[in-house]
Amino acid sequence: MEGNASAGKTIFTNGKGAAAPCMSCHGDKAQGNDDMGAPRLAGQGPAYIVKQLTDFKGDKRQPAGVGAVMPTFAKELSDQDMHDVAAYVNSLKDEELSDLKKLAASGTKVGEPYLGQVIAKFGVKDKVSACQSCHGYNGRGAAPVFPMIGRQKYVYLVNQLKNWRDGSRANDPVVNSVGIMRAVAQRLTDDDINNVAAFLSSADETTPGNHRVPTQD
């Protein structure tokens, strides 16, 4: 099913039925919001966005906090609406990264990017594989299955890794009856999570020597 970005913009901006405008939490350019724990959607592959909305609608993903409204909102959307919204947010370009210094000053525990880089790029022997082994270089995404986690909002990354770890989120890809993200997150400490989120939230999206930014189409 093809998405219509123009129709998706209408829903993103104005909402539909009981669903509030997406921009009210995710920002006018789908850049995300650390204060609300809302993720960046801009540039995220359409297939991943559609899957998450479908999982919200089918109650396969039930977030806590501000995100708890998502299943209700998703139920207002048809399959075509989901594809339209996904097409629109994928067309947006966001450069508003998490301000780690501001977050730390406000009392949020912020990790060390240089330590997180080790996990993201190389993993930890006998503990976890590198994030980039699934999510691509610096977490820039490997559509259609693995989303962009590089340059994602810091608070969202931390929250989701903890949700994978405690099992409150369980809609990850499954291999040999094991949820990939749940298995990984269970081996991460709070410090590991903060560190890798600090690195990924501001990771360079291009490969050294190649400044072309891959798309998530």
Secondary structure, 3 states (H helix, E strand, C coil): CCCCHHHHHHHHHHCECCECCCHHHHCCCCCCECCCCECCCCCCCHHHHHHHHHHHHCCCCCCCHHHHHHHHHHCCCCHHHHHHHHHHHHHCCCCCCCCHHHHHHCCCCCCCHHHHHHHHHHCECCCECCCHHHHCHHHCCECCCECCCCCCCHHHHHHHHHHHHHCCCCCCCEECCEEHHHHHHCCCCHHHHHHHHHHHCCCCCCECCECCCCCCC
